[in-house]
Amino acid sequence: MNVKFTARRFRAHPDIKEHAVETVKKLDRFYDGIVTADIILSYERVTKSIKMAEINLHVHGAVLTARGKSEDFFKSIDAAGEKLEVQLAKYKTKRRSKAKGKAPDINGEA
């Protein structure tokens, strides 16, 4: 899986970058068909800033997106990761049900 990391309007601390990449790599346990992942960190307002983390996963045939907002980048990344876990489980279930529902060929093979 290729991971692309972007920090908008600031330079991310190496600990934040490492935490974000590790969070995305953990998602590989839930579905191994992840092709690429884009991690985008940004913030709103300078005073009392709200940190945002957006993670886009490119899987076979779809793009799954999740955003997390909080007062800390670590919490935002974790929130987005948890949302993606749910989305991956749902996506995986849909793919399985579509594969089971295929009609057999004329020869009787699935």
C-alpha positions in Angstrom: 0.0 0.0 0.0 1.3 3.4 -1.0 0.8 6.2 1.6 0.9 9.9 0.7 1.1 12.4 3.5 0.2 16.1 3.2 0.2 18.8 5.8 -1.5 21.9 4.7 -0.2 25.3 5.8 2.2 23.9 8.4 5.0 21.4 8.8 4.0 18.3 10.6 6.0 17.0 13.5 7.6 13.6 12.7 5.6 12.0 15.6 2.3 13.1 14.0 3.4 11.8 10.6 4.5 8.5 12.1 1.2 8.1 14.0 -0.9 8.8 10.9 1.0 6.3 8.8 0.8 3.6 11.5 -3.0 4.2 11.8 -3.4 3.7 8.0 -1.2 0.6 8.0 -3.4 -0.9 10.7 -6.4 -0.7 8.4 -4.7 -3.3 6.2 -5.9 -5.9 8.8 -9.5 -5.2 7.9 -9.2 -5.3 4.1 -6.1 -6.2 2.2 -7.3 -4.6 -1.1 -6.2 -1.1 -0.2 -4.2 0.3 -3.1 -3.2 3.8 -1.9 -4.0 6.0 1.1 -3.9 9.8 1.2 -3.5 11.5 4.6 -4.3 15.2 4.7 -3.8 17.3 7.9 -5.0 20.8 8.2 -6.4 23.2 10.7 -9.2 25.8 10.9 -8.5 29.3 12.3 -5.3 30.3 14.0 -6.7 30.9 17.5 -8.5 28.1 19.2 -7.7 26.0 16.1 -9.6 22.9 15.3 -7.3 20.2 13.8 -8.6 18.2 11.0 -7.4 14.9 9.6 -8.8 13.5 6.3 -7.9 10.0 5.1 -8.8 8.8 1.6 -8.4 5.1 0.9 -8.4 3.9 -2.7 -9.6 0.4 -2.8 -10.6 -1.7 -5.9 -13.5 0.1 -7.5 -14.1 2.8 -4.8 -12.6 5.6 -2.7 -13.4 5.6 1.0 -13.1 8.9 2.8 -13.2 9.8 6.5 -12.6 13.1 8.4 -11.9 13.7 12.0 -11.9 17.0 13.9 -10.7 17.8 17.4 -8.3 20.0 19.3 -5.4 17.6 18.8 -4.1 15.9 15.6 -3.6 12.6 17.3 -7.3 12.5 18.3 -8.4 13.6 14.8 -6.3 10.9 13.1 -7.7 8.2 15.5 -11.3 9.4 14.8 -10.8 9.2 11.1 -9.2 5.8 11.4 -12.2 4.4 13.4 -14.6 5.7 10.8 -12.7 4.0 8.1 -12.7 0.7 10.0 -16.5 0.8 9.8 -16.5 1.8 6.2 -14.1 -1.0 5.3 -16.2 -3.6 7.1 -19.3 -2.4 5.2 -17.5 -2.4 1.9 -16.1 -5.9 2.4 -19.6 -7.2 3.3 -21.0 -5.7 0.1 -18.3 -7.2 -2.1 -18.9 -10.6 -0.5 -22.6 -10.5 -1.0 -22.2 -9.5 -4.6 -19.8 -12.3 -5.3 -22.3 -14.9 -3.7 -25.2 -13.5 -5.7 -23.7 -14.0 -9.1 -25.7 -16.3 -11.5 -24.0 -19.4 -12.7 -22.8 -19.7 -16.3 -24.6 -21.8 -18.8 -22.2 -24.7 -18.0 -23.3 -24.6 -14.4 -20.1 -23.0 -13.1 -20.1 -20.0 -10.9 
